[in-house]
């Protein structure tokens, strides 16, 4: 029995095999090249979320303090200027407990808080008295019952990243 040329051949030629491997390798390299960028995006998004949560926590803590003490206690707060040993525990009434706790939460360098803070983080707070027209008032004491509260969390080595929350606090009594 005479078999025709190429009849009964199964499989791939060497050229076909090399071409298939090349296409697969190029596709895999393209996909693998996206992973570092995706990881950077996830880390960056996580840091923005942490900063927002930390700013919101400080905003809530400030809003729970007596209205008349907001300007005197928090205006101009910069956690870079606080000397704190972390973690902070509340033993007796400490008017600066919220400030100290916030600084510890921002950096979170202790073993039990590892991974919770932000790199080279610090926070600032500005409390402004608002007039009825919505402009800021610098007179002390503030003649109105409305304050603008700006809480900012800044992080990264050059302070390049920041999140600011602005809210208004009104006298409720």
C-alpha atoms as one frame of an Amber mdcrd trajectory, in Angstrom:
protein
   0.000   0.000   0.000   1.310   3.270  -1.034   0.988   6.117   1.460   0.713
   9.630   0.014   3.045  12.382   0.874   2.088  13.894   4.295  -0.779  11.519
   4.793  -1.180  10.268   8.330   0.976  12.973   9.913  -0.257  14.176  13.291
   1.072  17.050  15.415   2.840  20.289  14.709   5.921  21.188  12.817   8.760
  22.854  14.617   7.906  26.230  13.036   4.267  26.010  14.140   5.332  25.064
  17.654   7.787  27.971  17.932   5.178  30.402  16.610   2.598  29.193  19.185
   5.119  29.497  22.038   6.081  33.014  20.891   2.461  34.195  20.838   1.820
  32.673  24.275   5.010  34.244  25.705   4.159  37.705  24.345   0.664  37.505
  25.814   1.979  36.351  29.197   4.592  39.133  29.281   1.954  41.731  28.456
  -0.287  40.515  31.259   2.609  40.234  33.721   3.624  43.820  32.934   0.253
  45.041  34.257   0.709  43.561  37.752   3.162  46.173  39.160   0.923  49.034
  37.979  -2.143  47.329  39.423  -0.358  46.773  42.741   0.645  50.456  42.903
  -2.972  51.441  42.255  -4.253  49.149  44.987  -1.683  50.422  47.515  -2.393
  54.041  46.595  -6.139  53.519  46.890  -5.667  51.836  50.252  -3.633  54.777
  51.525  -6.274  57.275  50.402  -8.913  55.198  52.181  -6.815  55.059  55.377
  -6.227  58.815  55.262  -9.932  59.483  54.773 -10.866  57.221  57.682  -8.254
  58.878  59.921  -9.453  62.368  58.974 -13.074  61.362  59.582 -12.182  59.878
  62.976 -10.528  63.142  64.049 -13.473  65.145  62.718 -15.865  63.028  64.787
 -13.688  63.367  67.889 -13.551  67.154  67.522 -17.310  67.406  66.986 -17.837
  65.592  70.296 -15.896  68.263  72.221 -17.669  71.299  73.693 -18.460  73.878
  71.010 -16.857  76.769  72.897 -13.472  75.004  73.034 -13.120  74.123  69.344
 -11.110  77.175  68.304  -8.880  77.315  71.365  -8.210  73.577  71.525  -7.861
  72.576  67.868  -7.189  75.564  65.600  -3.648  75.331  64.254  -3.136  71.746
  65.418  -0.207  70.065  63.662   0.701  66.578  64.858   4.338  67.227  63.904
   4.472  69.496  66.968   3.115  66.885  69.397   5.422  64.839  71.574   3.703
  61.502  72.159   4.693  58.026  73.256   2.491  55.533  71.448   0.231  53.782
  72.141  -1.700  56.347  74.175  -3.976  55.196  76.966  -6.552  57.345  78.717
  -6.024  57.134  82.465  -7.667  60.361  83.615  -9.302  63.230  81.789  -6.793
  64.526  79.279  -7.912  67.430  77.092  -5.251  66.468  74.539  -6.094  62.752
  74.385  -7.786  63.054  70.970  -4.745  64.840  69.541  -2.286  62.292  70.925
  -4.356  59.306  69.824  -4.713  60.771  66.342  -0.940  61.193  66.016  -0.413
  57.574  67.076  -3.072  56.402  64.624  -1.457  58.354  61.773   1.970  56.785
  62.162   0.994  53.490  63.840   4.574  52.308  64.330   4.114  49.961  67.275
   4.097  46.202  66.680   0.394  45.763  67.434  -0.525  48.578  65.022   1.827
  47.586  62.215   0.378  48.361  58.811  -2.371  50.624  60.100  -0.693  53.996
  59.665   0.605  55.851  56.663   4.233  56.486  55.650   5.554  59.780  57.093
   2.020  60.868  57.991   0.947  63.923  59.933  -2.312  65.748  60.444  -3.419
  69.350  60.683  -6.629  70.982  61.850  -7.982  74.466  61.153 -11.086  75.823
  62.865 -12.516  79.047  61.482 -15.346  81.195  62.758 -17.892  81.962  60.031
 -19.980  85.087  59.635 -23.577  84.938  58.495 -22.312  85.685  54.956 -20.099
  82.576  55.032 -16.806  84.459  55.239 -14.296  83.721  57.968 -14.117  85.909
  61.019 -10.912  86.403  62.976 -12.400  88.084  66.040 -12.147  86.241  69.321
 -14.496  85.279  70.781 -16.377  84.334  67.677 -19.718  86.158  67.507 -21.512
  83.428  65.532 -22.562  79.868  66.297 -20.955  78.295  63.208 -17.432  76.955
  62.713 -15.730  75.565  59.618 -13.566  72.582  60.498 -10.829  71.482  58.079
  -8.975  68.279  58.915  -6.059  67.341  56.653  -3.988  64.159  56.610  -0.710
  64.368  54.663   1.631  61.467  53.978   4.518  60.219  51.818   8.116  61.198
  52.162   7.788  64.623  50.581   4.262  65.225  51.877   3.035  64.840  48.330
  -0.249  63.118  49.147  -3.044  64.542  51.265  -6.740  64.243  52.023  -8.775
  67.100  53.480 -12.227  66.929  54.995 -14.186  70.129  55.490 -17.284  70.176
  57.634 -19.300  72.706  59.550 -20.077  72.569  63.244 -22.989  74.533  64.681
 -23.842  75.261  68.312 -26.663  72.909  69.230 -27.681  74.221  72.656
